[in-house]
Amino acid sequence: MTTTPAAEALSPKVPALGPERPVVWPRQSRARLASGLEIALVESHTIPKFTGQLFFRNGNAAATSESTPGLAGVTASVLRTGTTKRSSQQIEEDLRGMGADLSSGSSADSSVISFAGLADHREPLLKLVAELATQASFPEAEFERERRQLLEGLRIERTTPGFLAGERIRKVLFGSHPYATVAPTEAQVESYRLSQLSDFYKRYYCPADALLVIVGDFNAAEMQSQVERTFAAWQGAAPAPAPDPALPEIHGRRVHLVHLPGAVQAQITVGNLAITRKNPDWQRATLANTIYGGAFHSRLVLNIREQKGYTYSPRSSLHALRQHGFFSVHAAVRGEVVAATLSEMFYELDRMRALPVSEDELADARNYLAGTFSLGLGTQDGIAGQLGSVLLEEMPDDYLETYRAKIQALTANDVLEAARKYFDSANAQIVVVGDRAHVESQAALFGPIDVVDAQGNPL
């Protein structure tokens, strides 16, 4: 039978990948004002918009160290709702008039005001950001509303296996360190007072500890002058460095069971301490994680999803906090396959530590990381976020520019060494959240076991 040109065009054969395209990096400039405010500006003239993030180098870990866990998040949320010059309604009306977006939030190590708008309206939007950074008013009604929402969210989360597993693994790995706390208790939230938000704001929202990243359609020299004028009156010394207490010494596997009566599934999380982005091994460890369980074509997915059918979406991750990092593996499974799932997780971990990966796996993982990295830099927001991470985490100045080349240069031996160093199978900590009656006997096969309820109280 003769094949027509149309049929050839519809051939199911997947075309070969073309060569990797070079990245043309936009112009970048950096400066530091007399107040200590660090500025990073990137010109990007593809669309007439600009995007910015004003970071403060303290977040919920700082609040936890002061016995007010979660206060940084509440402060960031209420911050956006008023200044000494504008009410919440006025802020919303001004943003609509500028065609702009503005949000605020916090993580363990940082708080941030994020904003984006049309290039023609950059002056009024920057003035609003400066007001929020220097003259936030913290309306009491907004504070009470945020507190109620946080309480409602916590009550729901503490019935959710995924949240409970994440909370428990952090407590196990970090002990008395502020990183051990994922969320406050209901009692802690109820104890918050409006004055505490103002105190946290005055202490940590200061220029000497801040970083302003702006990407967009502007001239860098003109933008720097505008930033200097807008933030000229902002003063404040940097707070003391965040505390970094010693972490627990962990020897051998141990199982931590969170009893959730009536649960029909079990949430499994396996974890160990690892590294931060500043570590020279970060890219090697990232590639090893991608092959093990960090992508949808990983070994973990092929094993316990595709071959065994134990779960829909297993995953492993490297979590880089500023002072420390950790590695985790997680999956939600049927109660009757907890032991089988853990066996396969450790089988794949130990295989990564014992044998070099194949060249095909290696090439696929390198291309995946290089490709997703490039996609992440396709927007102004993506560039701002990546550059912010580089500066906040004190990574090499050329980290973004050299990332793809360094990933493509990694070898099977690099992956093997990283797996042996950072996939600590022998000392991994195991968290299982589920109904004790269904999962305890299975979990106990993998090490000594302790049992707590959803609030962390021993049972």
Salt bridges, closest charged atoms under 4 A:
GLU20 OE1 - ARG404 NE 3.88
GLU38 OE1 - ARG32 NH2 3.73
GLU38 OE1 - ARG57 NH2 2.69
GLU43 OE2 - ARG27 NH1 3.47
GLU43 OE1 - HIS45 NE2 2.99
GLU66 OE1 - ARG203 NH1 3.17
GLU92 OE2 - ARG80 NH1 2.38
ASP94 OD2 - ARG86 NH1 2.79
GLU123 OE2 - LYS127 NZ 3.55
GLU131 OE2 - ARG86 NH2 2.93
GLU142 OE1 - ARG145 NH2 2.87
GLU144 OE1 - ARG147 NH2 2.95
GLU167 OE2 - ARG158 NH1 2.71
GLU186 OE1 - ARG155 NE 3.14
ASP217 OD1 - HIS45 ND1 2.67
GLU222 OE1 - ARG122 NH2 3.67
ASP244 OD1 - HIS177 NE2 3.00
ASP244 OD1 - HIS324 NE2 2.80
GLU249 OE1 - HIS251 NE2 3.75
ASP281 OD1 - ARG284 NH2 2.90
ASP281 OD2 - LYS421 NZ 2.59
GLU306 OE2 - ARG305 NE 2.66
GLU336 OE2 - ARG334 NE 3.09
GLU344 OE1 - LYS308 NZ 3.84
GLU348 OE1 - ARG351 NH2 2.95
GLU361 OE1 - ARG299 NH2 2.80
GLU394 OE1 - LYS278 NZ 3.36
ASP397 OD1 - ARG30 NH1 3.20
ASP414 OD1 - ARG284 NH1 3.32
GLU417 OE1 - ARG284 NH1 2.79
GLU440 OE1 - ARG436 NE 2.81
ASP450 OD2 - ARG254 NE 3.33
ASP450 OD2 - HIS256 ND1 2.99
